[in-house]
Amino acid sequence: MMTMLMMMKPCYTAALLAVAVLGVAFVDATVVTTCRAAADADARVDYGFCVAELGKHHDSPGADAWGLAKVAALTGVVDADNAAYDARDLLAKGPGGGAAAALARCGELYRAAGFAFAEAHDDINARDYAAGKGKAADAASLARQCDAAFAAGKDDAAAAPPVIAQHGSYAARIAIVCTAITNLIE
């Protein structure tokens, strides 16, 4: 009896593994196909980024394009909040001159970008797609203004620190994804 049970375990394990793999492939199919459609419709969409970022959100499995557009906006909220915290943490280290002023400004801008992404989510949720796309574009614009705050500063603040600059790139990319997926709904 024990030998029979031991022989069944690998088979049972393999079956569970196959179901798990197929389940993951099925869950990701909506994200994959939606990101592919968005990238095909808008050349600015980074397909790999779209799949990677939307695929890791807990609301993505089984979501349609409407749900994924909202996930993109929520992902923008989270990253903008992280950027505001990163700016605050860098500011606490006591940078001098123009860097301090630029970091303070970036913190304000990213807090505003987070609210803009949240408003994009709410507008898309209310099926006011034009307003949602406009708020996503506003969020990306606010993030770009952070880079401008560093460029306008003194020589010691000519470029945003890498940790802040990556948030600007992220905001622009996720706003494009949000807009492109929202365009699929209309």
N, C-alpha and C positions, 0 to 999 in steps of 0.2 A: 504494500500500500504506500509506504514512504517513497519507494522508488518511483511509483507512478505519479505521486504528488510532485516530486522533484522534477520529473520530466515535464509536467504540465506548467510549472512555474515559468520556465523560459518562454514557452509558447504564449502563456497568459501575459507575461511582461512584454513580449514583442507585440501582441495585439493592442495592449494599452498604449505602447509607444506609437504604434501606427495611428491609433485614434487621436492621440495627442498631436502628432505631427500634422495629420489631416485637419484637425481642429484649428491649429495655428495658421495653416495655409488658408483655411476658409475665412478665419477672422481677418487676416491681413488682405484678403482679396478685395474687399471694398476700399480699403485705404490705397492699395496698389492700383486698382482700376481708376479710382477717382483722381489720384495724383497723376496717373498716365494721361487721363482725359484733360486735366488742368494744364499739364505740360504741353500737350499737343495743341491746345487752344491758345496758350500764352507762352511764347518762347522765353520769357523771363523766369518762369517757374523752374526751379532746380528740382528735378524729379526725385533724386536720391535724398535730398534734404526733406522734401515733402513726406516721403514714405517714412523716413527715420523719425521725424518729429511727430507726425500725426500717429504713427504706429505705436508709439510708446505711451500715449495718453489713455487713461482708463475708460474714457467715453467713446473711443474709436471703434472697438469691436461691434460690428453690426450697424454702425452709423451710416446713414445715407449722405449724400452731398451736403444737404442742409446741416446735418449734425457735424460733419467734418469741417464745414466752414466755421461753425461755432467753436469747435475744438481748436482750430487755427487761431482764432481770436483769443481764446483762453490761454493758449500757449504763449501768445504775445504778452498777455497780462503778466504771466509768471516771470518771463524773462525781463520785462521792463521793471518789475519789482526787484528782481535780483540785481539789475543794473543800478537802481537807486541805492540799494544796500551796499553794493561794491563802491559806489562813489562816496557814500558816507564813511565806509571803512578806510578808504584811501585818504579822505579828508582828515580823519582822526589821527593819521600818522603825521600830520603837520607839514604838508608840503608848503613851499614858500611861493610868494609872488602870484603870478598869473595862474599857476596850477591850482591853488586853493580856490580862487574865484571861479575858475572853469569847472572844478569838481563840484562846488556848491551849485553852480548853474546846471550841471548835468544831473545832479540829484533831483532838482526841481523838474527838469525836462522829462526825465524818465518816470517820475511819479505821474506827470501829466500824460505821458505816453501810455502808462498802465491804465489810467482812467479812459483814455481814448480807445484802447483795445477792448476794455470792458463795455464801453458804449457800443462798439462795433458788434460785440457778442449780443448785447441786448437788442440792437436794431435788427440783426440777422434773425434772432429768435422771434422777433415780432414780424418777420418777413418784410421789413423795410430794407430791401437789399441795397438800394442806392445810398441810403444813409449809412448802412454798415460798411460799405466799401469806402465811403468818404471818411469815416472814423478810422478805419485801418490805415488809409493814406495819411491822415493827420498824425497818427501814432508814429509812422515811419518818418515823417517830416520832423517831428519833435526829437526823435533820436538823432537825425542828421544834424540838428542844431547843436547837439552836444559836441560833435566834432568841430563845428564852427566856433564854439566857445573856446576851445583850445587854440584854434588857429588865430583867433583874435587876441589871444593873451600875449604875455611877454615871451621873450626868447626861451625861457625855461618851460614853457607850456605850449610849444608849437604843435604837438600831436597828443592825442588822447592816449592814456596808458593802454596797453594791449587788452587788459581785462575789460576796460570800458569800450574800446573800439569794437570788440567782438559782439557786444550787445547791439551796437548800431547796425552792424551787418545782419545780425539775427532779426532785428526789428524790420529791416527792409525786406528780407527774404520771407519772413512769415506773413507780412502784410501782403506781399505779392501772392503767396499761396492762398491766403484768405480771400483776396479779391478774385483770383482765378477760379477757385472752387465756387464762390458765390455766383460768378458768371455762368457756371454750369447749371445752376438752379433756375435762373431766369428764362 
